[in-house]
Amino acid sequence: MTTLTALLSVSDKTGMLDFARALNALGIQLLSTGGTAKLLTEAGLPVTEVADHTGFPEMLDGRVKTLHPAVHGGLLARRDLPAHMAALAAHGITTIDLLVVNLYPFEATVAQPGCTLEDAIENIDIGGPAMVRSAAKNWQHVAVLTDASQYAGVLAELKADGTVSAATRFKLAVAAFNRISNYDAAISDYLSSLNPDGTRGFPAQSNGRFVKLQDLRYGENPHQRAAFYRDLHPAPGSLVSAVQLQGKELSYNNIADADAAWECVKSFDERDAPGAAQAACVIVKHANPCGVALGADAAQAYAKAFKTDPTSAFGGIIAFNSIVDGVAARLVAKQFVEVLLAPGYTAEALAVFAAKANTRVLEISLAGVKRDGATDWDRGRNAQDMKRVGSGLLIQTADNHELARADLKVVTLKQPSEAQLSDLLFAWQVAKYVKSNAIVFCGDAMTLGVGAGQMSRVDSARIAGIKAQNAGLSLAGSVVASDAFFPFRDGLDVVIDAGASCVIQPGGSVRDDEVIAAANERGIAMVLTGVRHFRH
């Protein structure tokens, strides 16, 4: 039986020593480079350095060490072609049957705040990707490992059969080409994003890299095909990290609406909650919040959110930023719910939902992290938003702006009370997640009426009032958030006629003075944020 040869050359040495020991115990010859060879030698393992194998020393500070026919010939030669094997014999080249390579940590390097261009360039691996490509191209004869997570499976096959199966070699080759693709894309993204002054902007070429989580039954409509992907390195606390505890398979629309609900609810934490309120609940229907509220616990938050629009809440997506207990579960279970999201559930709550087998119950961690010196929710936000257009892609920085009370500018004679300021900030936070044109009536840390997605801001205002009326909610003394400025006073008059006593809006219209004068005329308070939250 021919002795197998493994070439080991890793930057991240996690698990490497144990893996090499296991290969050696199986009688596999070890080749290695630089630091990896040093690690194995110090552990007492028999290893041949690549420089000795090629007869050519490492040079240029290690930039050239594996770029040699003795390496690439051993990786690329087809064992089933006599001409290839004869060529190896003529030049004294031996085959390499197993390649283990992980690359210089380019992505981690450029993620460091102090990274310089020189640092980035020195962490561009040349020999590693070349070897990986050679081995992956010749997958029918060579197994290529690019991640420590692959070690155990390969070892199991070697121990059982003395070889790595063709199916596994092909799978490893696909993973290897994916890794090289991601690596090259990261380099392209970084280098093409550099401005002449050393700052970074949007890259000259966008190289999207996503991993498929699952195929979906269909897209927005049954005649459309669809799949769900995640970022290579997803933010903790984001929707893709959810664990489904029960229920039917998620649909395309379920996922889109669940994301809208989760993004909104996790934007609230205990600092946003007045008095004893500690929990937030968001109910979403067709990508728009139709009920949002804060409460002392999940049950109270849900009960308040549901009051906003019981009709639209039917078949909605419900998200909590707190543990769902039995009391909250029994309230939610009275309604038809498509998807439920929360950072956790009590055993009693899960028992309640178990009786509704089709309800999709998702758990997503909201781990506490340090921010601005205080423990805070990890909000798991995207840094960028993307939208496909005809044969193109729109990319923007995500709307992660957070409004503080100190940012508010009171522009009317009447000043808002402390309670109104709290409700204004709450209403503003909700409006950020409502499709524009957005008008949101709120009071006592709950939505009272939501007008979304209308071509006219006046129509949104009227619809919000109608929604509140239909739900039997009074708008007397309520506050109103408008996601963009009032272009004329007519929209303002509509919300005041409905009962609003205070308004929050960005300002910035050429008719701001007219609108402010109307607010003074009607005797309400108005504050400006200076920030718009269009959501298309």
MARTI-198074 format. One record per residue (C-alpha): residue number from 0; residue in three letters; x negated, y negated, z. Coordinates in nm, 2 decimals. Example, Ala and Ser with C-alpha at 12.3 -4.5 7.8 and 13.67 -1.06 7.14 Angstrom:
REM MARTI-198074
    k    r      c1      c2      c3
    0  ALA   -1.23    0.45    0.78
    1  SER   -1.37    0.11    0.71
//
This chain:
REM MARTI-198074
    k    r      c1      c2      c3
    0  MET    0.00    0.00    0.00
    1  THR   -0.14   -0.34   -0.10
    2  THR   -0.22   -0.57    0.19
    3  LEU   -0.01   -0.89    0.19
    4  THR   -0.17   -1.23    0.23
    5  ALA   -0.01   -1.53    0.40
    6  LEU   -0.13   -1.89    0.36
    7  LEU   -0.03   -2.10    0.66
    8  SER   -0.07   -2.48    0.65
    9  VAL    0.16   -2.68    0.87
   10  SER    0.18   -3.03    1.01
   11  ASP    0.44   -2.94    1.27
   12  LYS    0.30   -2.64    1.45
   13  THR    0.61   -2.55    1.64
   14  GLY    0.64   -2.17    1.66
   15  MET    0.34   -2.12    1.44
   16  LEU    0.11   -1.94    1.68
   17  ASP    0.37   -1.67    1.77
   18  PHE    0.46   -1.63    1.40
   19  ALA    0.09   -1.59    1.30
   20  ARG    0.04   -1.33    1.58
   21  ALA    0.34   -1.13    1.45
   22  LEU    0.20   -1.14    1.09
   23  ASN   -0.14   -1.03    1.21
   24  ALA    0.02   -0.74    1.40
   25  LEU    0.18   -0.63    1.08
   26  GLY   -0.16   -0.62    0.91
   27  ILE   -0.10   -0.93    0.70
   28  GLN   -0.42   -1.13    0.61
   29  LEU   -0.41   -1.49    0.72
   30  LEU   -0.54   -1.79    0.52
   31  SER   -0.52   -2.14    0.67
   32  THR   -0.63   -2.50    0.65
   33  GLY   -0.77   -2.76    0.89
   34  GLY   -0.58   -2.79    1.21
   35  THR   -0.37   -2.48    1.16
   36  ALA   -0.69   -2.27    1.11
   37  LYS   -0.83   -2.42    1.42
   38  LEU   -0.52   -2.33    1.62
   39  LEU   -0.53   -1.97    1.50
   40  THR   -0.90   -1.93    1.56
   41  GLU   -0.88   -2.07    1.91
   42  ALA   -0.61   -1.81    1.98
   43  GLY   -0.84   -1.54    1.87
   44  LEU   -0.66   -1.45    1.54
   45  PRO   -0.86   -1.34    1.24
   46  VAL   -0.82   -1.62    0.98
   47  THR   -1.00   -1.72    0.66
   48  GLU   -1.02   -2.10    0.60
   49  VAL   -0.90   -2.21    0.26
   50  ALA   -1.24   -2.37    0.19
   51  ASP   -1.40   -2.03    0.23
   52  HIS   -1.14   -1.87    0.01
   53  THR   -1.18   -2.12   -0.27
   54  GLY   -1.55   -2.17   -0.23
   55  PHE   -1.49   -2.55   -0.24
   56  PRO   -1.49   -2.76    0.07
   57  GLU   -1.22   -2.99    0.19
   58  MET   -1.30   -3.35    0.07
   59  LEU   -1.17   -3.71    0.07
   60  ASP   -1.07   -3.69    0.44
   61  GLY   -0.86   -3.38    0.37
   62  ARG   -0.67   -3.53    0.07
   63  VAL   -0.81   -3.24   -0.14
   64  LYS   -0.82   -2.90    0.01
   65  THR   -0.56   -2.67   -0.15
   66  LEU   -0.55   -2.81   -0.50
   67  HIS   -0.75   -2.53   -0.65
   68  PRO   -0.69   -2.24   -0.89
   69  ALA   -0.77   -1.99   -0.62
   70  VAL   -0.47   -2.11   -0.43
   71  HIS   -0.22   -2.19   -0.71
   72  GLY   -0.32   -1.90   -0.92
   73  GLY   -0.25   -1.67   -0.63
   74  LEU    0.09   -1.83   -0.58
   75  LEU    0.20   -1.86   -0.94
   76  ALA    0.08   -1.53   -1.09
   77  ARG    0.36   -1.30   -1.19
   78  ARG    0.29   -0.95   -1.06
   79  ASP    0.50   -0.79   -1.33
   80  LEU    0.29   -0.94   -1.62
   81  PRO   -0.03   -0.76   -1.69
   82  ALA   -0.18   -1.06   -1.85
   83  HIS   -0.13   -1.27   -1.54
   84  MET   -0.29   -1.00   -1.32
   85  ALA   -0.58   -0.96   -1.56
   86  ALA   -0.65   -1.33   -1.55
   87  LEU   -0.66   -1.32   -1.17
   88  ALA   -0.90   -1.03   -1.17
   89  ALA   -1.12   -1.20   -1.43
   90  HIS   -1.16   -1.50   -1.20
   91  GLY   -1.17   -1.32   -0.87
   92  ILE   -0.84   -1.46   -0.75
   93  THR   -0.63   -1.27   -0.50
   94  THR   -0.25   -1.30   -0.48
   95  ILE   -0.08   -1.49   -0.20
   96  ASP    0.25   -1.33   -0.10
   97  LEU    0.37   -1.56    0.18
   98  LEU    0.34   -1.94    0.20
   99  VAL    0.42   -2.13    0.52
  100  VAL    0.41   -2.51    0.48
  101  ASN    0.57   -2.80    0.64
  102  LEU    0.48   -3.14    0.51
  103  TYR    0.31   -3.45    0.66
  104  PRO    0.58   -3.64    0.86
  105  PHE    0.65   -3.91    0.62
  106  GLU    1.01   -3.97    0.73
  107  ALA    0.92   -3.99    1.09
  108  THR    0.63   -4.22    1.02
  109  VAL    0.83   -4.48    0.83
  110  ALA    1.10   -4.47    1.09
  111  GLN    0.86   -4.61    1.34
  112  PRO    0.91   -4.99    1.39
  113  GLY    0.54   -5.07    1.35
  114  CYS    0.48   -4.86    1.04
  115  THR    0.25   -5.02    0.79
  116  LEU    0.23   -4.95    0.42
  117  GLU   -0.11   -4.79    0.48
  118  ASP    0.04   -4.56    0.75
  119  ALA    0.31   -4.46    0.50
  120  ILE    0.07   -4.39    0.22
  121  GLU   -0.15   -4.17    0.44
  122  ASN    0.15   -3.96    0.53
  123  ILE    0.24   -3.88    0.17
  124  ASP    0.16   -3.51    0.14
  125  ILE    0.01   -3.40   -0.20
  126  GLY   -0.12   -3.05   -0.16
  127  GLY    0.17   -2.93    0.05
  128  PRO    0.45   -3.01   -0.20
  129  ALA    0.23   -2.87   -0.48
  130  MET    0.19   -2.54   -0.31
  131  VAL    0.56   -2.53   -0.21
  132  ARG    0.67   -2.59   -0.57
  133  SER    0.43   -2.32   -0.70
  134  ALA    0.55   -2.06   -0.45
  135  ALA    0.92   -2.15   -0.50
  136  LYS    0.89   -2.13   -0.88
  137  ASN    0.75   -1.78   -0.83
  138  TRP    1.01   -1.67   -0.58
  139  GLN    1.05   -1.33   -0.73
  140  HIS    0.70   -1.25   -0.59
  141  VAL    0.63   -1.50   -0.32
  142  ALA    0.83   -1.60    0.00
  143  VAL    0.79   -1.97    0.09
  144  LEU    0.89   -2.10    0.43
  145  THR    0.92   -2.47    0.49
  146  ASP    1.08   -2.48    0.84
  147  ALA    1.02   -2.30    1.17
  148  SER    1.38   -2.20    1.18
  149  GLN    1.31   -1.95    0.90
  150  TYR    1.03   -1.76    1.08
  151  ALA    1.25   -1.52    1.28
  152  GLY    1.46   -1.40    0.98
  153  VAL    1.15   -1.33    0.76
  154  LEU    0.97   -1.15    1.04
  155  ALA    1.27   -0.93    1.10
  156  GLU    1.27   -0.82    0.73
  157  LEU    0.89   -0.77    0.73
  158  LYS    0.91   -0.55    1.04
  159  ALA    1.20   -0.35    0.90
  160  ASP    1.10   -0.31    0.53
  161  GLY    0.74   -0.43    0.50
  162  THR    0.86   -0.69    0.26
  163  VAL    1.09   -0.99    0.22
  164  SER    1.40   -0.91    0.02
  165  ALA    1.47   -1.08   -0.32
  166  ALA    1.79   -1.24   -0.19
  167  THR    1.60   -1.40    0.10
  168  ARG    1.31   -1.51   -0.12
  169  PHE    1.56   -1.69   -0.35
  170  LYS    1.73   -1.85   -0.06
  171  LEU    1.40   -1.97    0.07
  172  ALA    1.30   -2.10   -0.27
  173  VAL    1.62   -2.31   -0.29
  174  ALA    1.55   -2.45    0.06
  175  ALA    1.20   -2.53   -0.05
  176  PHE    1.30   -2.72   -0.36
  177  ASN    1.56   -2.90   -0.15
  178  ARG    1.29   -3.00    0.10
  179  ILE    1.07   -3.13   -0.17
  180  SER    1.35   -3.32   -0.33
  181  ASN    1.44   -3.48    0.01
  182  TYR    1.07   -3.56    0.08
  183  ASP    1.02   -3.73   -0.26
  184  ALA    1.34   -3.92   -0.23
  185  ALA    1.24   -4.05    0.11
  186  ILE    0.91   -4.17   -0.04
  187  SER    1.10   -4.34   -0.33
  188  ASP    1.35   -4.50   -0.10
  189  TYR    1.08   -4.64    0.13
  190  LEU    0.83   -4.77   -0.13
  191  SER    1.10   -4.91   -0.36
  192  SER    1.26   -5.10   -0.07
  193  LEU    0.95   -5.30    0.01
  194  ASN    0.96   -5.67   -0.06
  195  PRO    0.65   -5.87   -0.15
  196  ASP    0.65   -6.03    0.20
  197  GLY    0.64   -5.68    0.36
  198  THR    1.00   -5.67    0.47
  199  ARG    1.24   -5.40    0.36
  200  GLY    1.56   -5.45    0.15
  201  PHE    1.78   -5.22   -0.05
  202  PRO    1.57   -4.97   -0.25
  203  ALA    1.53   -5.02   -0.62
  204  GLN    1.65   -4.67   -0.67
  205  SER    1.91   -4.50   -0.43
  206  ASN    1.85   -4.14   -0.37
  207  GLY    2.15   -4.00   -0.18
  208  ARG    2.08   -3.69    0.02
  209  PHE    2.36   -3.49    0.18
  210  VAL    2.42   -3.13    0.29
  211  LYS    2.74   -2.95    0.22
  212  LEU    2.93   -2.85    0.53
  213  GLN    3.22   -2.68    0.36
  214  ASP    3.44   -2.66    0.05
  215  LEU    3.78   -2.80    0.09
  216  ARG    4.11   -2.65   -0.04
  217  TYR    4.16   -2.96   -0.25
  218  GLY    4.11   -3.33   -0.26
  219  GLU    4.35   -3.61   -0.20
  220  ASN    4.59   -3.42   -0.43
  221  PRO    4.62   -3.04   -0.50
  222  HIS    4.49   -3.08   -0.85
  223  GLN    4.16   -3.23   -0.73
  224  ARG    3.86   -3.02   -0.61
  225  ALA    3.67   -3.14   -0.30
  226  ALA    3.39   -3.06   -0.06
  227  PHE    3.27   -3.22    0.27
  228  TYR    2.90   -3.32    0.31
  229  ARG    2.69   -3.47    0.59
  230  ASP    2.38   -3.69    0.60
  231  LEU    2.05   -3.51    0.63
  232  HIS    2.01   -3.67    0.97
  233  PRO    2.36   -3.75    1.10
  234  ALA    2.40   -3.99    1.39
  235  PRO    2.51   -3.83    1.71
  236  GLY    2.87   -3.89    1.79
  237  SER    2.97   -3.91    1.43
  238  LEU    3.25   -3.71    1.27
  239  VAL    3.03   -3.45    1.11
  240  SER    2.91   -3.34    1.45
  241  ALA    3.27   -3.24    1.55
  242  VAL    3.34   -2.89    1.67
  243  GLN    3.68   -2.76    1.57
  244  LEU    3.83   -2.57    1.86
  245  GLN    4.15   -2.46    1.70
  246  GLY    4.39   -2.52    1.42
  247  LYS    4.42   -2.50    1.04
  248  GLU    4.13   -2.58    0.81
  249  LEU    4.07   -2.96    0.77
  250  SER    4.19   -3.11    0.45
  251  TYR    4.02   -3.40    0.25
  252  ASN    4.29   -3.64    0.38
  253  ASN    4.26   -3.51    0.73
  254  ILE    3.89   -3.58    0.74
  255  ALA    3.92   -3.93    0.59
  256  ASP    4.19   -4.02    0.84
  257  ALA    4.01   -3.86    1.13
  258  ASP    3.70   -4.06    1.05
  259  ALA    3.91   -4.38    1.06
  260  ALA    4.06   -4.29    1.39
  261  TRP    3.73   -4.18    1.55
  262  GLU    3.54   -4.49    1.43
  263  CYS    3.80   -4.71    1.58
  264  VAL    3.84   -4.53    1.92
  265  LYS    3.47   -4.50    1.98
  266  SER    3.43   -4.88    1.94
  267  PHE    3.61   -4.92    2.28
  268  ASP    3.44   -4.85    2.61
  269  GLU    3.50   -4.94    2.97
  270  ARG    3.36   -5.29    2.92
  271  ASP    3.64   -5.36    2.67
  272  ALA    3.91   -5.25    2.92
  273  PRO    4.08   -5.50    3.15
  274  GLY    4.15   -5.41    3.51
  275  ALA    4.19   -5.03    3.57
  276  ALA    4.20   -4.94    3.20
  277  GLN    3.93   -4.69    3.12
  278  ALA    4.06   -4.49    2.82
  279  ALA    4.14   -4.58    2.46
  280  CYS    4.38   -4.40    2.22
  281  VAL    4.41   -4.46    1.85
  282  ILE    4.68   -4.32    1.62
  283  VAL    4.60   -4.34    1.25
  284  LYS    4.83   -4.28    0.95
  285  HIS    4.70   -4.31    0.60
  286  ALA    4.37   -4.46    0.71
  287  ASN    4.53   -4.74    0.91
  288  PRO    4.58   -4.76    1.29
  289  CYS    4.95   -4.76    1.36
  290  GLY    4.90   -4.76    1.74
  291  VAL    4.61   -4.85    1.96
  292  ALA    4.60   -4.90    2.34
  293  LEU    4.39   -4.89    2.65
  294  GLY    4.50   -4.73    2.97
  295  ALA    4.39   -4.60    3.31
  296  ASP    4.36   -4.25    3.15
  297  ALA    4.43   -4.07    2.83
  298  ALA    4.79   -4.02    2.90
  299  GLN    4.87   -4.39    2.97
  300  ALA    4.66   -4.50    2.67
  301  TYR    4.85   -4.25    2.44
  302  ALA    5.19   -4.35    2.58
  303  LYS    5.12   -4.72    2.50
  304  ALA    4.97   -4.65    2.16
  305  PHE    5.27   -4.43    2.06
  306  LYS    5.52   -4.71    2.15
  307  THR    5.38   -4.93    1.87
  308  ASP    5.52   -4.73    1.59
  309  PRO    5.67   -4.39    1.68
  310  THR    5.79   -4.34    1.32
  311  SER    5.45   -4.37    1.16
  312  ALA    5.29   -4.17    1.44
  313  PHE    5.47   -3.86    1.32
  314  GLY    5.21   -3.64    1.16
  315  GLY    4.93   -3.88    1.25
  316  ILE    4.57   -3.84    1.36
  317  ILE    4.51   -3.91    1.73
  318  ALA    4.17   -4.00    1.88
  319  PHE    4.07   -4.05    2.24
  320  ASN    3.74   -4.18    2.38
  321  SER    3.80   -4.00    2.71
  322  ILE    3.87   -3.65    2.83
  323  VAL    4.22   -3.52    2.75
  324  ASP    4.38   -3.36    3.05
  325  GLY    4.70   -3.16    3.09
  326  VAL    4.92   -3.46    3.14
  327  ALA    4.80   -3.63    2.82
  328  ALA    4.82   -3.30    2.63
  329  ARG    5.18   -3.24    2.72
  330  LEU    5.27   -3.59    2.60
  331  VAL    5.09   -3.55    2.27
  332  ALA    5.23   -3.20    2.22
  333  LYS    5.59   -3.34    2.21
  334  GLN    5.50   -3.49    1.86
  335  PHE    5.38   -3.35    1.53
  336  VAL    5.01   -3.41    1.52
  337  GLU    4.78   -3.32    1.23
  338  VAL    4.44   -3.37    1.40
  339  LEU    4.33   -3.45    1.76
  340  LEU    3.99   -3.58    1.84
  341  ALA    3.83   -3.64    2.18
  342  PRO    3.50   -3.60    2.36
  343  GLY    3.64   -3.32    2.57
  344  TYR    3.95   -3.13    2.69
  345  THR    4.04   -2.97    3.02
  346  ALA    4.13   -2.60    3.03
  347  GLU    4.49   -2.70    3.10
  348  ALA    4.50   -2.93    2.79
  349  LEU    4.36   -2.65    2.56
  350  ALA    4.62   -2.41    2.69
  351  VAL    4.89   -2.66    2.60
  352  PHE    4.76   -2.70    2.25
  353  ALA    4.71   -2.33    2.20
  354  ALA    5.09   -2.31    2.18
  355  LYS    5.06   -2.53    1.86
  356  ALA    4.83   -2.31    1.66
  357  ASN    4.83   -2.53    1.35
  358  THR    4.72   -2.84    1.53
  359  ARG    4.36   -2.91    1.45
  360  VAL    4.17   -2.99    1.78
  361  LEU    3.82   -3.14    1.74
  362  GLU    3.57   -3.21    2.01
  363  ILE    3.29   -3.47    1.95
  364  SER    3.03   -3.56    2.20
  365  LEU    3.01   -3.93    2.31
  366  ALA    2.68   -3.90    2.49
  367  GLY    2.57   -4.19    2.72
  368  VAL    2.27   -4.38    2.59
  369  LYS    2.08   -4.68    2.70
  370  ARG    2.16   -5.00    2.52
  371  ASP    2.07   -5.35    2.63
  372  GLY    1.96   -5.21    2.96
  373  ALA    2.29   -5.05    3.04
  374  THR    2.44   -4.71    2.99
  375  ASP    2.67   -4.72    2.69
  376  TRP    2.85   -4.49    2.44
  377  ASP    2.65   -4.38    2.15
  378  ARG    2.88   -4.51    1.89
  379  GLY    2.72   -4.30    1.61
  380  ARG    2.76   -4.56    1.34
  381  ASN    2.64   -4.55    0.98
  382  ALA    2.38   -4.81    0.89
  383  GLN    2.52   -4.84    0.54
  384  ASP    2.85   -4.80    0.37
  385  MET    2.88   -4.67    0.01
  386  LYS    3.16   -4.67   -0.24
  387  ARG    3.17   -4.51   -0.59
  388  VAL    3.28   -4.73   -0.88
  389  GLY    3.28   -4.64   -1.25
  390  SER    2.94   -4.49   -1.32
  391  GLY    2.80   -4.69   -1.03
  392  LEU    2.76   -4.72   -0.65
  393  LEU    2.82   -5.01   -0.42
  394  ILE    2.60   -5.01   -0.11
  395  GLN    2.63   -5.25    0.18
  396  THR    2.51   -5.27    0.54
  397  ALA    2.79   -5.13    0.76
  398  ASP    3.03   -5.37    0.94
  399  ASN    2.89   -5.30    1.28
  400  HIS    2.93   -5.66    1.41
  401  GLU    3.05   -5.68    1.77
  402  LEU    3.22   -5.99    1.89
  403  ALA    3.14   -6.12    2.24
  404  ARG    3.36   -6.36    2.44
  405  ALA    3.08   -6.62    2.42
  406  ASP    3.11   -6.61    2.04
  407  LEU    3.47   -6.74    2.05
  408  LYS    3.53   -7.11    1.95
  409  VAL    3.85   -7.26    2.08
  410  VAL    3.97   -7.52    1.82
  411  THR    4.31   -7.62    1.96
  412  LEU    4.43   -7.85    2.24
  413  LYS    4.57   -7.55    2.42
  414  GLN    4.32   -7.32    2.58
  415  PRO    4.38   -6.94    2.60
  416  SER    4.41   -6.79    2.95
  417  GLU    4.17   -6.52    3.07
  418  ALA    4.43   -6.25    3.00
  419  GLN    4.49   -6.39    2.65
  420  LEU    4.11   -6.38    2.58
  421  SER    4.10   -6.01    2.68
  422  ASP    4.39   -5.94    2.45
  423  LEU    4.24   -6.15    2.17
  424  LEU    3.92   -5.95    2.18
  425  PHE    4.12   -5.62    2.18
  426  ALA    4.33   -5.74    1.89
  427  TRP    4.02   -5.84    1.70
  428  GLN    3.86   -5.50    1.75
  429  VAL    4.17   -5.33    1.62
  430  ALA    4.20   -5.56    1.32
  431  LYS    3.85   -5.46    1.21
  432  TYR    3.98   -5.11    1.14
  433  VAL    4.30   -5.21    0.96
  434  LYS    4.31   -5.24    0.58
  435  SER    4.31   -5.60    0.46
  436  ASN    4.51   -5.81    0.46
  437  ALA    4.54   -5.73    0.83
  438  ILE    4.77   -5.89    1.09
  439  VAL    4.78   -5.73    1.44
  440  PHE    5.01   -5.83    1.73
  441  CYS    4.89   -5.72    2.07
  442  GLY    4.97   -5.77    2.44
  443  ASP    4.86   -5.60    2.76
  444  ALA    4.58   -5.41    2.58
  445  MET    4.81   -5.24    2.33
  446  THR    4.92   -5.30    1.97
  447  LEU    5.27   -5.43    1.93
  448  GLY    5.29   -5.46    1.55
  449  VAL    5.05   -5.39    1.27
  450  GLY    5.07   -5.53    0.92
  451  ALA    4.82   -5.36    0.68
  452  GLY    4.70   -5.36    0.32
  453  GLN    4.93   -5.62    0.17
  454  MET    4.83   -5.84   -0.12
  455  SER    4.97   -6.14    0.08
  456  ARG    4.87   -6.23    0.44
  457  VAL    5.22   -6.37    0.49
  458  ASP    5.37   -6.03    0.39
  459  SER    5.14   -5.85    0.64
  460  ALA    5.25   -6.09    0.91
  461  ARG    5.62   -6.03    0.83
  462  ILE    5.57   -5.65    0.82
  463  ALA    5.39   -5.66    1.16
  464  GLY    5.69   -5.84    1.30
  465  ILE    5.93   -5.59    1.15
  466  LYS    5.73   -5.30    1.29
  467  ALA    5.75   -5.44    1.64
  468  GLN    6.12   -5.51    1.60
  469  ASN    6.18   -5.15    1.48
  470  ALA    5.99   -5.01    1.78
  471  GLY    6.20   -5.23    2.02
  472  LEU    5.89   -5.43    2.13
  473  SER    5.90   -5.79    2.22
  474  LEU    5.64   -6.02    2.06
  475  ALA    5.72   -6.31    2.30
  476  GLY    5.38   -6.44    2.44
  477  SER    5.18   -6.19    2.22
  478  VAL    4.84   -6.26    2.07
  479  VAL    4.76   -6.21    1.70
  480  ALA    4.45   -6.12    1.51
  481  SER    4.40   -6.19    1.15
  482  ASP    4.10   -6.02    0.98
  483  ALA    4.04   -6.32    0.75
  484  PHE    4.13   -6.69    0.76
  485  PHE    4.48   -6.82    0.70
  486  PRO    4.46   -6.99    0.36
  487  PHE    4.78   -7.19    0.44
  488  ARG    4.98   -7.26    0.75
  489  ASP    5.27   -7.04    0.63
  490  GLY    5.12   -6.72    0.77
  491  LEU    5.06   -6.88    1.10
  492  ASP    5.41   -7.01    1.12
  493  VAL    5.54   -6.65    1.06
  494  VAL    5.35   -6.51    1.35
  495  ILE    5.44   -6.80    1.58
  496  ASP    5.81   -6.77    1.48
  497  ALA    5.78   -6.40    1.58
  498  GLY    5.66   -6.49    1.93
  499  ALA    5.28   -6.52    1.92
  500  SER    5.13   -6.76    2.17
  501  CYS    4.76   -6.73    2.07
  502  VAL    4.58   -6.64    1.75
  503  ILE    4.23   -6.52    1.67
  504  GLN    4.09   -6.56    1.32
  505  PRO    3.76   -6.61    1.14
  506  GLY    3.82   -6.96    1.01
  507  GLY    3.63   -7.08    0.70
  508  SER    3.92   -7.19    0.49
  509  VAL    3.91   -7.53    0.31
  510  ARG    4.25   -7.58    0.49
  511  ASP    4.12   -7.50    0.84
  512  ASP    4.21   -7.85    0.96
  513  GLU    4.57   -7.80    0.83
  514  VAL    4.60   -7.47    1.00
  515  ILE    4.45   -7.59    1.33
  516  ALA    4.69   -7.89    1.32
  517  ALA    4.98   -7.65    1.27
  518  ALA    4.87   -7.46    1.58
  519  ASN    4.86   -7.78    1.78
  520  GLU    5.19   -7.88    1.65
  521  ARG    5.35   -7.55    1.75
  522  GLY    5.18   -7.55    2.09
  523  ILE    4.97   -7.23    2.07
  524  ALA    4.60   -7.16    2.13
  525  MET    4.37   -7.06    1.85
  526  VAL    4.01   -6.93    1.86
  527  LEU    3.77   -6.88    1.57
  528  THR    3.52   -6.60    1.54
  529  GLY    3.32   -6.72    1.24
  530  VAL    3.31   -6.35    1.12
  531  ARG    3.55   -6.19    0.87
  532  HIS    3.64   -5.82    0.87
  533  PHE    3.78   -5.73    0.53
  534  ARG    3.83   -5.35    0.50
  535  HIS    3.91   -5.23    0.15
//
